[in-house]
């Protein structure tokens, strides 16, 4: 029996000829990503006894991930500490305010590549599987990995989702991801590699593939893997900071479970409170008022996402009193939006245009909701408390969020196309 790509990547980085699900393997890592050091700084300095991290070239801090600009002294002091830590301990790559969402920066700037192993200090580090690597999350062990360049893993079994067909008008990859979270379930892929395959998956751009890999963690997966293809290699060939080797599944490997999905049958999806797995067809939602719309976040801040929103919004007016927040994923994405006239389009409509970062996904900088208000966004999570103590969050595609911005309520975007 052959091996899955995940098993082969872990074996290679652990110096093993082969590994099997359930094995525990200590591996050398290719990158350590962190957006803040609150989980690691004290532990690092207490146990370190060293003057630098294990390898500054393979360490990246994205302190502008959650914070576009600090809104209080606590956050200002936190990012000041992170800057000082990076300089003191030899972290080469420090992405400060205004650079953008750290996960997207890792892919755009060549820190992630096929066949690599990339633990990150954030649950959505599964996104790195979009380029055919093994991306997974760290928590309190972040300090140990910064010191040693090693992490241990229990080798996961692999499940695969085969996506075939072509989406109908007004349906996009964000809808497919929402449908999968419902279909697989919040823990349906618990501690598994969740692989996305099929003709539809491999027709997507890298930025749209990121959506699937990132949402893998919302199904309990340890990583969201997509086998590299020509689109992958075209993306990484001028970006990768280190040499890499593509790792593919063996032809005779076995998957624990497979789902076959015809994307052409999927309707626009809305993820309703209180959790991302509570996804329904948009026609089932009913009459839900929306006061604030947000296009951005890890799963909705690429140029392609804003192009979709523009298809709905162009030539129309926002609903009276609507707050539309536009948050580009990275500074590079913002520049592309400027070149295409998207910043001007949204600005003329009265949208609030933010510097690149995560946006009001967690309301750290701005965007809090008043009691009784609802927000609709393209970001990945809507658990209670993320928007306010007495408010609800609905999640959808750029098409659906843009439609809600025009009507002031959840609306099928296809009526505007």
Beta strands, then each sheet from edge to edge (+ up, - down):
strand 1: 24-28
strand 2: 31-34
strand 3: 59-62
strand 4: 93-95
strand 5: 117-120
strand 6: 134-137
strand 7: 150-154
strand 8: 157-164
strand 9: 192-197
strand 10: 223-225
strand 11: 257-262
strand 12: 269-271
strand 13: 279-281
strand 14: 292-295
strand 15: 323-327
strand 16: 352-354
strand 17: 374-377
strand 18: 392-395
sheet 1: 1+ 7-
sheet 2: 4+ 3+ 2+ 5+ 6+
sheet 3: 10+ 9+ 8+ 11+
sheet 4: 12+ 13-
sheet 5: 16+ 15+ 14+ 17+ 18+
end
